Amino acid sequence: MPVWLREHSWRQTLTAVYLSLPLRGARATPANIFCSEQYLKVSVPPFLFEAILYAPIDDTNSTAKIGNGNIFFTLYKKEHAMWDSLTLANADKEKLQYLRENAVLKAHEKAKEETEAKKITKQDHKKYALEATMKVEEAERKRIEDLKEKERQKVAEELELWKNQQKDGDKYMSIQKKGELHQETEPLKERKSGKVSKTRIPNEGTSKTRLKSTKGHGSCSIFSQDLKEEQLPAPRAAATIKVNFTPRVFPTALRESRVAEEEEWLHKQAEARRIINSDLSELEDLKEEEKNPDWLKDKGNKMFAMGDYLGAVNAYNLAVRLNNKLPLLYLNRAACHLKLRNLHKAVEDSSKALELLTPPVADNEKARVKAHVRRGTALCQLELYTEGLQDYEAALKIDPRNKNIEKDAEKIRHLIQGTMQSS
């Protein structure tokens, strides 16, 4: 049985109606709100609010803001006039039922039209993207063809130049060979004519001796050449050089390392291995990379982005069991508990993150601001407005330029003043 929300406040101008609806600790989302031209419904279990408006409104431009346990509606009127009341007065049940069904039917038709329009727009975008891709590919293909043609022409020119150089070289070599042959044939002819003249001398003894001398001298001077072989140096002897390195765990040299940081890192790694090697039943079916706290933190972040808050909490829980010194694990798990309305756990995780974020330095300012804001939000939702305001003021001290935190703190101050006046 739903609980009807009777408490609400509203005010109006000629152009708009401003409606404030308290939720009393319930958490609302945009999916819990339905609004049409003359029908407004808010269904946040176990609460229900329903109103047949006095006159039609512009449901397209009207807005609803959810925050601090309230929903603030800004409803723009279609006709500029002052209303006598927020809802229709003296309306029978049949008329109310007709207006309700008509509003739902119009909303369905409007949603269908928007879906069709989005589908057509998406098809147009795909068509335009395909045409643009085809143009780009055609331009790229043409550019590649031009480059190929230029390279082909360049290679053809180089080949033609090489052929001409080869022809010129062949001509030069042929002319040089002809000159060398001409120089070798001239002394042969002269020596042959000398031999013939010497054989015609009648003295046999002198002829024999001259023939021997000329034969020996001619064989050495004409048909033999003294070729000197090049003396190459002997190959180098092989050798082995032994190099000994100092054993180190880290790849950097000792003179470039920081011993304190390396020892701390080794201690953390040893502690992580000890935890992994302990009897954790959750780690038996996991891969090696899945036993890394950083990998589990990234997995939890992805699940949180997809709206799987319970899965994200399980990933952060296992990561905390592997390494309970990472403040971001508690900070992210506090955000999940806020989404799941586990307010006390959100306060605990935010406090633990603040403990680990000490000493306060410039590098952890953003994390400390998030921790204060999330703990302050959880405390305010628990109606502990004074404690929540202290966290918001602490966040403002760290980041005084953050306008959103300043606005939320001002709202909390107004709530505290209102509760003090009512009491």
Buried (B, 14 or more C-beta within 10 A) or exposed (E): EEEEBEEBEBEBEEEBBEBEBBBEEBBBEEEBBBBBBBBBBBBBEEBBBBBBBBBEBEBEEBEBEBEBBBBBBBBBBEEEEEEEEBBBEEEEEEEBEEBBEBBBEBBEEEEEEEEEEEEEEEEEEEEEEEEEEEEEEEEEEEEEEEEEEEEEEEEEEEEEEEEEEEEEEEEEEEEEEEEEEEEEEEEEEEBEEEEEEEEEEEEEEEBEEBEEEBEEEBEEEEEEEEEEEEEEEEEEEEEEEEEEEEEEEBEEEEEEBEEEEBEEEEEEEEBBEEBBEEEBEEBEEBEEEEBBBBBBBEBBBEBBEEEBBEBBBBBBBBBBBBBBEBBBBBBBBBBBBBBBEBBEBBBBBBEBBBEBBEEEEEEBEEBBBBBBBBBBBBBBBBEBBEBBBBBBBBBBEBBEEBEEBBEBBEBBBEBBEEEEEEE
